[in-house]
Amino acid sequence: PLKLLQPKAVPKRLGTSQKKPHEPQLPRSLIKEIFSHFVKMPVTRDAFKIVEKCCERYFKQLSNDLEAYASHAGRKTVEVADLEVLMRRQGLVTDKMPLHVLIERYLPLEYRKLLIPVAVSGNKVIPSN
């Protein structure tokens, strides 16, 4: 009369995830802080989502270009010269606006100290390369 219920066989999960690994992204708070620093007015959420997408595309293209420059030079490492060439092609670095001027103008002091060599007492140069 009544059939005994048999448990269904559940396939075992492998240790790997079925999701695609996602690429690392810049934190939303960082993008918002940088963008609001330059905009200085309220921005709607929809507009900010577009800004996030633009930042993601920009940095993806930037990294692809830098990788191409390094591989063209026969290197596996991106160097400062690659970045400077890219910024020249974009029109950000010119003869009248060198890279160190952009660094001094837009980056905080702690980053400037890391990127621009400075002579200190004792005939030392910081940062040492």
C-alpha positions as CSV (number, residue, x, y, z in Angstrom):
1,P,0.0,0.0,0.0
2,L,2.4,2.8,1.1
3,K,5.7,2.9,-0.7
4,L,8.8,3.7,1.4
5,L,10.4,6.9,0.2
6,Q,13.9,6.5,-1.0
7,P,16.3,9.5,-0.5
8,K,17.4,11.0,-3.7
9,A,21.0,10.8,-4.6
10,V,22.6,14.2,-4.5
11,P,25.6,14.7,-6.7
12,K,28.8,15.5,-4.8
13,R,30.2,19.0,-5.3
14,L,33.7,19.3,-6.3
15,G,35.9,21.6,-4.2
16,T,35.9,24.2,-7.0
17,S,33.4,27.0,-7.3
18,Q,31.1,27.1,-10.4
19,K,31.3,30.9,-10.5
20,K,33.7,32.8,-12.8
21,P,36.5,34.4,-10.9
22,H,35.9,38.2,-10.9
23,E,38.5,40.7,-11.6
24,P,39.7,43.0,-8.8
25,Q,38.1,46.3,-8.8
26,L,38.9,49.7,-7.3
27,P,36.8,50.3,-4.2
28,R,33.7,52.3,-4.8
29,S,34.6,54.6,-1.9
30,L,38.0,55.5,-3.6
31,I,36.3,56.3,-6.9
32,K,33.7,58.3,-5.2
33,E,36.3,60.3,-3.2
34,I,38.4,61.0,-6.2
35,F,35.5,62.0,-8.4
36,S,33.8,64.2,-5.7
37,H,37.2,65.9,-5.2
38,F,37.1,67.1,-8.8
39,V,33.4,67.6,-9.3
40,K,32.6,69.5,-6.1
41,M,28.8,69.0,-6.5
42,P,26.3,66.3,-5.8
43,V,26.2,63.4,-8.3
44,T,23.2,61.1,-8.8
45,R,23.6,57.3,-8.3
46,D,23.0,56.6,-11.9
47,A,25.7,59.1,-13.0
48,F,28.1,57.6,-10.4
49,K,27.5,54.0,-11.8
50,I,28.5,55.3,-15.2
51,V,31.6,56.9,-13.7
52,E,32.5,53.5,-12.1
53,K,32.1,51.8,-15.5
54,C,34.3,54.4,-17.1
55,C,37.0,54.0,-14.5
56,E,36.9,50.2,-14.9
57,R,37.3,50.5,-18.7
58,Y,39.9,53.2,-18.4
59,F,42.1,51.1,-16.1
60,K,41.6,48.0,-18.1
61,Q,42.8,49.8,-21.3
62,L,45.6,51.4,-19.3
63,S,46.9,48.1,-18.1
64,N,46.6,46.5,-21.6
65,D,48.6,49.3,-23.1
66,L,51.3,49.1,-20.4
67,E,51.5,45.4,-20.9
68,A,51.9,45.9,-24.6
69,Y,54.7,48.5,-24.1
70,A,56.6,46.2,-21.8
71,S,56.3,43.1,-24.1
72,H,57.3,45.2,-27.1
73,A,60.5,46.1,-25.2
74,G,61.0,42.4,-24.5
75,R,60.3,42.7,-20.7
76,K,57.9,41.0,-18.4
77,T,57.8,44.0,-16.0
78,V,56.2,47.4,-16.6
79,E,58.6,50.3,-15.8
80,V,58.2,54.0,-15.2
81,A,59.3,54.7,-18.7
82,D,56.4,52.7,-20.1
83,L,54.0,54.8,-18.0
84,E,55.6,58.0,-19.1
85,V,55.4,57.0,-22.8
86,L,51.7,56.2,-22.4
87,M,51.0,59.5,-20.7
88,R,52.8,61.3,-23.5
89,R,50.6,59.5,-26.0
90,Q,47.5,60.5,-24.1
91,G,48.7,64.1,-24.0
92,L,49.1,64.3,-20.2
93,V,52.8,64.6,-20.2
94,T,54.4,67.1,-22.5
95,D,57.7,69.1,-22.7
96,K,55.9,71.9,-20.8
97,M,54.2,69.5,-18.3
98,P,56.7,66.8,-17.2
99,L,55.6,63.8,-15.2
100,H,57.1,65.1,-11.9
101,V,55.0,68.3,-12.1
102,L,51.8,66.2,-12.4
103,I,52.9,64.1,-9.4
104,E,53.6,67.3,-7.4
105,R,50.3,68.8,-8.4
106,Y,47.9,65.9,-7.9
107,L,49.3,63.4,-5.4
108,P,49.6,63.7,-1.6
109,L,53.0,64.3,0.0
110,E,53.5,60.7,1.1
111,Y,53.2,59.5,-2.6
112,R,55.4,62.3,-3.8
113,K,58.1,61.3,-1.5
114,L,58.0,57.7,-2.9
115,L,58.0,58.8,-6.6
116,I,60.2,61.9,-6.8
117,P,63.9,61.5,-5.8
118,V,65.0,64.1,-3.3
119,A,68.5,64.8,-2.1
120,V,68.9,64.9,1.7
121,S,71.8,65.7,4.0
122,G,74.7,63.3,3.9
123,N,74.6,63.2,0.1
124,K,71.8,60.6,0.1
125,V,69.0,60.4,-2.4
126,I,65.6,59.2,-1.3
127,P,64.0,57.0,-2.6
128,S,67.0,54.9,-3.6
129,N,66.4,52.9,-6.7
